[in-house]
Amino acid sequence: IFFSFAAVTPSIQGPVSEGSRLLLICSLTHPRGHEHFQWKHLDSAPTNSKLAVTTSRNLEGHRSQTGPTLEISRVSQKDAGTWECSVYG
C-alpha cells in the first residue's frame, strides 16, 4: 500500500479580491506521475452542496488545466468557501 498526501496552495496569499485571477495548486508528498485530479467546491451555503470539477472539463467561470492546477480566471462571490482536491491513480 502506498500513501501520498495532498495539499492545496493558492497563488494569492491572504484575502482575494473579486475579479482577480487565482490558481489553486494541488501538491502531492510523493507524486508518481500518473495521477488524476478532481476538484470539489464545498460552497458556504447551509446545504453544503458539492460541485465537482475534473481536470478534463471546463466549467462556467473556471478553467481547469491538465494536471493539478485549477484556474479561476475571475474570482467572484460564488467561489467563496472551501476547495478540496482529490487524487486518484
Backbone as JSON, one array per atom type, in Angstrom:
{
  "sequence": "IFFSFAAVTPSIQGPVSEGSRLLLICSLTHPRGHEHFQWKHLDSAPTNSKLAVTTSRNLEGHRSQTGPTLEISRVSQKDAGTWECSVYG",
  "N": [[0.86, -1.18, 0.0], [0.53, 2.19, -0.84], [0.92, 5.49, 0.24], [0.15, 8.89, -0.3], [0.08, 12.3, 0.44], [-2.06, 15.1, -0.11], [-1.93, 18.63, -0.64], [-3.46, 21.81, -0.85], [-2.56, 24.8, -2.36], [-2.97, 28.26, -2.62], [-2.46, 30.72, -5.25], [-2.44, 33.32, -4.45], [-1.72, 34.81, -1.45], [-3.46, 35.4, 1.56], [-6.32, 37.69, 1.71], [-8.49, 37.52, -1.16], [-9.3, 39.44, -3.94], [-12.39, 40.26, -5.6], [-12.7, 39.51, -9.05], [-10.04, 39.01, -9.44], [-7.4, 36.88, -10.72], [-6.98, 33.55, -9.89], [-5.03, 30.82, -8.92], [-5.27, 27.47, -7.93], [-3.3, 25.13, -6.49], [-2.65, 21.75, -6.38], [-0.64, 19.86, -4.49], [1.39, 16.97, -4.15], [2.8, 14.76, -1.69], [4.27, 12.55, -2.47], [4.5, 12.26, -5.54], [3.61, 10.2, -8.37], [3.38, 10.47, -11.04], [1.26, 9.71, -12.72], [-1.22, 10.49, -11.85], [-4.72, 11.31, -11.36], [-6.7, 14.15, -11.04], [-9.28, 15.59, -9.06], [-11.44, 18.24, -8.44], [-13.35, 19.71, -5.85], [-15.86, 21.95, -4.91], [-16.78, 23.08, -1.93], [-19.24, 24.82, -1.15], [-20.3, 27.79, 0.68], [-22.95, 27.65, 1.36], [-25.77, 26.76, 3.46], [-26.61, 24.15, 2.91], [-24.36, 22.88, 2.15], [-23.66, 22.0, -0.42], [-22.09, 20.12, -3.07], [-19.82, 20.67, -5.75], [-18.43, 19.22, -8.42], [-15.38, 19.3, -10.19], [-13.55, 18.21, -12.82], [-10.21, 17.68, -14.06], [-10.3, 17.56, -16.8], [-12.37, 19.03, -17.82], [-14.28, 21.98, -18.7], [-15.72, 24.63, -16.85], [-18.31, 26.92, -16.11], [-16.94, 30.06, -15.63], [-14.61, 28.98, -14.6], [-11.48, 27.62, -15.41], [-10.11, 24.64, -15.82], [-7.0, 22.98, -15.88], [-4.86, 20.59, -17.52], [-3.48, 18.42, -15.24], [-2.53, 19.22, -11.84], [-3.55, 21.78, -11.3], [-6.0, 24.23, -10.73], [-7.6, 26.8, -12.36], [-9.08, 29.85, -11.64], [-10.36, 32.24, -13.39], [-11.6, 34.76, -13.04], [-12.28, 35.71, -10.01], [-15.21, 35.39, -8.08], [-18.0, 36.09, -5.85], [-19.37, 33.68, -5.68], [-17.37, 31.8, -5.64], [-16.43, 31.63, -3.12], [-15.62, 29.85, -0.13], [-14.7, 26.45, 0.66], [-12.26, 24.69, -1.13], [-11.55, 21.52, -2.38], [-9.15, 19.07, -3.13], [-8.97, 16.0, -4.7], [-7.13, 13.03, -5.27], [-6.43, 10.49, -7.59], [-5.18, 7.31, -8.62]],
  "CA": [[0.0, 0.0, 0.0], [1.32, 3.41, -0.98], [0.17, 6.67, 0.61], [0.68, 10.21, -0.61], [-0.85, 13.3, 0.95], [-2.24, 16.26, -0.98], [-2.14, 19.94, -0.02], [-3.86, 22.84, -1.82], [-1.92, 26.08, -2.13], [-3.45, 29.31, -3.53], [-1.41, 31.57, -5.81], [-2.51, 34.6, -3.73], [-1.78, 34.62, -0.01], [-4.31, 36.4, 2.2], [-7.62, 37.93, 1.07], [-8.51, 37.56, -2.63], [-10.28, 40.42, -4.41], [-13.24, 39.86, -6.72], [-12.14, 39.86, -10.35], [-8.65, 38.55, -9.52], [-7.11, 35.55, -11.25], [-6.48, 32.73, -8.79], [-4.67, 29.43, -9.2], [-5.22, 26.56, -6.79], [-2.34, 24.1, -6.87], [-2.72, 20.56, -5.54], [0.69, 19.26, -4.42], [1.47, 15.66, -3.51], [4.06, 14.49, -0.99], [5.01, 11.53, -3.24], [3.86, 12.08, -6.85], [4.08, 9.06, -9.16], [3.38, 10.88, -12.44], [0.09, 9.29, -13.5], [-2.39, 10.75, -11.02], [-5.86, 12.04, -11.88], [-7.13, 15.09, -10.01], [-10.67, 16.04, -9.07], [-11.66, 19.37, -7.55], [-14.71, 19.88, -5.33], [-16.11, 23.22, -4.24], [-17.72, 22.95, -0.82], [-19.59, 26.22, -1.0], [-20.65, 28.21, 2.03], [-24.4, 27.55, 1.57], [-26.08, 25.87, 4.58], [-26.78, 22.77, 2.46], [-23.01, 22.37, 1.89], [-23.7, 21.24, -1.67], [-20.77, 19.9, -3.68], [-19.72, 20.85, -7.19], [-17.2, 18.53, -8.82], [-14.72, 19.79, -11.39], [-12.41, 17.36, -13.15], [-9.18, 18.42, -14.8], [-10.51, 17.48, -18.24], [-13.58, 19.75, -18.16], [-14.41, 23.41, -18.46], [-16.89, 24.96, -16.05], [-18.58, 28.35, -16.19], [-16.13, 30.88, -14.74], [-13.4, 28.28, -14.15], [-10.81, 26.84, -16.44], [-9.18, 23.69, -15.21], [-5.96, 22.61, -16.82], [-4.33, 19.25, -17.33], [-2.6, 18.41, -14.1], [-3.09, 19.5, -10.52], [-3.84, 23.21, -11.1], [-7.31, 24.75, -11.1], [-7.54, 28.25, -12.57], [-10.31, 30.64, -11.57], [-9.87, 33.42, -14.12], [-12.15, 35.97, -12.41], [-12.88, 35.3, -8.75], [-16.47, 36.06, -7.72], [-18.54, 35.69, -4.55], [-19.77, 32.26, -5.72], [-16.19, 30.97, -5.45], [-16.09, 31.6, -1.69], [-15.81, 28.56, 0.52], [-13.58, 25.52, 0.7], [-11.97, 23.89, -2.33], [-10.9, 20.27, -2.0], [-8.51, 18.33, -4.22], [-8.86, 14.54, -4.51], [-6.18, 12.48, -6.23], [-6.64, 9.06, -7.85], [-4.21, 6.71, -9.54]],
  "C": [[0.9, 1.23, 0.0], [0.46, 4.62, -0.65], [0.91, 7.93, 0.19], [-0.36, 11.22, -0.15], [-0.87, 14.51, 0.04], [-2.45, 17.51, -0.13], [-2.49, 20.93, -1.12], [-3.23, 24.16, -1.4], [-2.48, 27.11, -3.11], [-2.28, 30.15, -4.05], [-1.38, 32.95, -5.15], [-2.63, 34.29, -2.25], [-2.62, 35.74, 0.61], [-5.61, 36.58, 1.44], [-7.49, 38.04, -0.45], [-9.62, 38.51, -3.06], [-11.11, 39.85, -5.55], [-12.63, 40.34, -8.02], [-10.7, 39.42, -10.54], [-8.57, 37.19, -10.18], [-6.47, 34.75, -10.12], [-6.18, 31.33, -9.3], [-4.7, 28.66, -7.9], [-4.37, 25.38, -7.23], [-2.41, 22.95, -5.86], [-1.36, 19.87, -5.6], [0.64, 17.94, -3.67], [2.8, 15.48, -2.82], [4.91, 13.5, -1.77], [4.34, 11.31, -4.59], [4.47, 10.9, -7.61], [4.01, 9.36, -10.66], [2.17, 10.5, -13.26], [-1.21, 9.51, -12.72], [-3.49, 11.48, -11.81], [-6.4, 12.88, -10.74], [-8.6, 15.44, -10.17], [-10.82, 17.15, -8.03], [-13.12, 19.4, -7.12], [-14.78, 21.23, -4.64], [-17.18, 22.97, -3.19], [-18.17, 24.36, -0.5], [-20.14, 26.51, 0.39], [-22.15, 28.18, 2.3], [-24.68, 26.56, 2.7], [-26.23, 24.41, 4.17], [-25.44, 22.09, 2.21], [-22.98, 21.51, 0.63], [-22.31, 21.15, -2.29], [-20.85, 20.08, -5.19], [-18.39, 20.25, -7.61], [-16.68, 19.1, -10.13], [-13.56, 18.86, -11.67], [-11.44, 18.13, -14.01], [-9.38, 18.37, -16.31], [-11.72, 18.28, -18.71], [-13.44, 21.25, -17.98], [-15.7, 23.64, -17.69], [-17.07, 26.46, -16.12], [-17.75, 29.12, -15.17], [-14.84, 30.24, -14.27], [-12.78, 27.6, -15.35], [-9.84, 25.91, -15.74], [-8.22, 23.2, -16.28], [-5.53, 21.17, -16.55], [-3.33, 19.3, -16.18], [-3.3, 18.91, -12.86], [-3.49, 20.95, -10.27], [-5.24, 23.56, -11.59], [-7.2, 26.26, -11.22], [-8.94, 28.84, -12.48], [-9.93, 31.99, -12.16], [-10.37, 34.74, -13.55], [-12.91, 35.54, -11.16], [-14.16, 36.11, -8.5], [-16.94, 35.51, -6.37], [-18.92, 34.21, -4.53], [-18.6, 31.3, -5.53], [-15.77, 30.85, -3.98], [-16.38, 30.22, -1.11], [-14.55, 27.73, 0.46], [-13.48, 24.77, -0.61], [-11.16, 22.69, -1.9], [-10.35, 19.56, -3.24], [-8.44, 16.85, -3.83], [-7.96, 14.0, -5.62], [-6.4, 10.97, -6.33], [-5.53, 8.57, -8.77], [-2.94, 6.39, -8.95]]
}
